[in-house]
Amino acid sequence: MEDIVLAAERVGPAFTEDGMLLARRKTREAIAAIAARVEPGMVEEDAVAMAKQVLADMGLALSWHPTRVRFGANTTKAMKRASEPGVILKENDIFFIDIAPRVQAWEGDGGATFTVGQGADHARCARDAEALFHAVRAIWQRERLTGQALYAWAEEEARKLGWELNFDLGGHRVSDFPHATIYAGALAELKTTPSAMRWILEIHLRHPTLSYGAFFEDMLLDDCFYA
């Protein structure tokens, strides 16, 4: 077991906590900048192109996974599934952003959901995804649960809120690039307590019958990084 834990959490030669925090800060700044430019009437493919340009303008042209902006019904899809083409953001709608810029030697990764117009159910879904992220993070700090136990708890809490938790997005390692050569397993499969500054916690909620969902992800960190 100890060997497995060490394999799951080891890092590369360029890893530094300051570097990882820089990548995180740049990632969150980019998400906000992209979201500010999304508006009703946009076609999803155009929003993705815009997002890539925003990243390039910020000096973040390198990404370790595809840049995603997903509108409406495409917010229910697992990340590795392609969006339905030609989806237009409606006046009352929901969208999310998922980006993974490389900042020098370090991997950033972040996602967040936004709404436009009026839509209380969309807004609640977006709020619940972020709130559940922080609730899982809090129980990790308090009870030091394993990755498996964290996601089992998250699934039950999502169900209580009226949503389905998508286990296709079960969290993953983050490191100096590329983390996949170090460890490619999901956080939801981890049989030990994850350490800070090593993992991305992903929460993807979907309505059980309607075609929309919400996504929030960030690095697994203690409360002091969210003040």
Secondary structure, 3 states (H helix, E strand, C coil): CHHHHHHHHCCCCCCCHHHHHHHHHHHHHHHHHHHCCCCCCCEHHHHHHHHHHHHHHCCCCCECCCCEEEEHHHHHCCCCCCCCCCCECCCCEEEEEEECEEECCEECCEEEEEEECCCHHHHHHHHHHHHHHHHHHHHHHHHCCCHHHHHHHHHHHHHHHCCEECCCCCCEECCECCHHHCCCCEHHHCCCCCCCCCEEEEEEEECCCCCCEEEEEEECCCHHHHC
